[in-house]
Amino acid sequence: MKHRCDRLKTLALGVVVAASGAVGEAATGQEPRLSVELEAGPVWQARNDVQIPNDELGTRFSLEDLVGEGPWPAGRLYLTWNINPRHSLRALLAPLSYTETGTFEGPVDFAGASYEPGVPTEATYRFNSWRLSYRYRLKDGDRWKLWIGATAKIRDAKIELRQGETTSQDSDLGFVPLLYFGADYRFADRWHFIADVDALAGGPGRAIDLALKLRYDIDPRWAVTVGYRTVEGGADVESVYNFAWFNSAAVSVVFGF
């Protein structure tokens, strides 16, 4: 009986030690195999210049002047699969749209229709972004983690004007390749500073999506972040001129499993 009790004590002690080790390993920042991040916050437009078509048949105007800077609600969802300590895939669903009413100060020709000044005009702007990123971890230290990678982005965009019975629109569904960089600096036991960017510039356009966040780890599975995000870019081609700049305050919840 005594030997049996000793064996039970030894087994119990081993379980406690193993559990403590597992919790300690998770608490020090080991990433889960899968994670979900839901981000939300208000977004403002600092710039949104449009000319369609991008020639003498189109008038260049500002959607920011027409309908204001916002804010509007925005959100995005990240799904991350850490395949192994070096390689990961991340999917992003980031819808963005608004519909507002304003008046033009002068006549505007847009997408084959003419709009009068001083008449209420409804404007719809949509820029949905669907992305899949491959990330390679360059550094995996106690304090610093660094990633580089590439992103395949599907852009689902639309600009529509409506003034009484007059309406016109321009929509675009296309592929955009981007480069990725990420950094995570753990400056305290549960606190991190995070930088995350998809970007590419060159040719007739550019795109940048940059986030700077402060993250707090509630426990090995749950975390919250708060920070700033800026999205800027556009294209200057024969058929379309559109450059927009959006800024947002972002709060997110992260769950790993």
Steps between C-alpha positions, in 0.01 A plus 500: 500500500783736590673435166172560321452833677857596416437421133180708504683791660775474239245490218309797641819699539595419140162620373529824694852562369395424141196725524705779650750466220229510234338810650837667538588424138172645377528804724842590362357563155485169312252560222195275461457293186185695401387848600206731426511878532191720473576870457255791505502876530406831337662600171550848352593595145773760472500492121290344225557655155317357199497549122322245280586484217847642550485736203312809376168313529534471879512762776742462787320545831540415868266258675637636828378850400167360382398289801749587776770308680278265704537312723344173389511159669754253366617153590721219383559133579839323500542122494858379555639148464849453640608198299824470697726745691629652174211493254142630527200594288263784582163582343337842531141611443483881505177657370474879482213706360283805560205681342459873570337806343655836415503770231757587234633857476531474123383276213644148502523242222542150640487161325289623210252716694488872588420636846389852586638715782290579806275194459501222765716216367529155656846347487582135568860393550606137542847359541492141623831319540539121509856378555710190551853548637798270532731597787853380573636561849844658479554531875346320797659647810383552854434867427488538123310308233532604135319380186523564128275365230266562208129570473250421226223760517163505328366855471121542477438872438208716391420873478141600421327837477126563498326836448126475448446275198865531394735225613833349392763277650839343450589165655818297499592149609869429468814335635775695677832347618648648819805453719460428870700594809415441865672568833410408858700651787417360846610774740338347812368162610154549343549813290599522132549773243395378154563640152328340201508615138397388151635738236625544145573804283598542139360555155161672488400438861585408855344339808586503870319352799691576820400425859678595824354325803547447871411144604423358844496121556214418736599133517663247262191501276349848519648841420375851424658774290449872451666715239501702179456387139555692178403382152614705199535446129341508161560493127559750222417319175320588179155398620518594871663748733430429867724553801361462850640521853317358800598509870340300777516433872507123535412271791517123463452174685733206427426134578748220445439127503 
